Every structure is written in structure tokens, then in C-alpha cells.
Amino acid sequence: MQEVIHKEDRVFLGYTREELSKAFDKVANSDNWKDEIEATIPASDFDIVNSAVIFFTGGGLESVKQFERDGEAFLEVFGQGYYVHIGA
């Protein structure tokens, strides 16, 4: 008998869908999630945020600038968005 895998238990690059969704919501374009992404994130969040962007849009993020604020490293990131990755 095959094991039933529930949708919420599936993982992508080691993350659950819930984790990916929360990370994506932090950077998604607020007007339309399928548009380009321009955001500033803590450098320590890059792996999960990049994984989330790949999962939801089909392509990853590019780090365009690195800087420190109050001793913490941050990245300005850019992603082309869902429309570009699907060829719309």
C-alpha cells in the first residue's frame, strides 16, 4: 500500500510549503505577486527566501547590494518574477 503524502508535508529544498509561503510573503510584490521582486532582506534569510522565490515563480533571486545596519548584514535582492519565468 502506498503512503499518503499530504500536500502541506511536502518539502522543497528542505522547507515545508508553510515555511516557503511565509518567506515568499516577505518579498512578494504587494501589487501582484507574479511581478518583479525588489526587496531588502537579512542576509541570514537568503537561503529560505531564495528557495521560496524559486518555488513560487520558477526562478531565483539575484543579490544586487550588500550592506550592514546596526551590525547585521542585509541584501538588496531582485527577482524577475513569475511572468518572466513562464514566458508571459
Secondary structure, 3 states (H helix, E strand, C coil): CCCCCCHHHCEECCEEHHHHHHHHHHHCCCCCCCCCEEEEEEHHHHHHHHHHHHHHHCCCCEEEEEEEECCEEEEEEEECCHHHHHCC
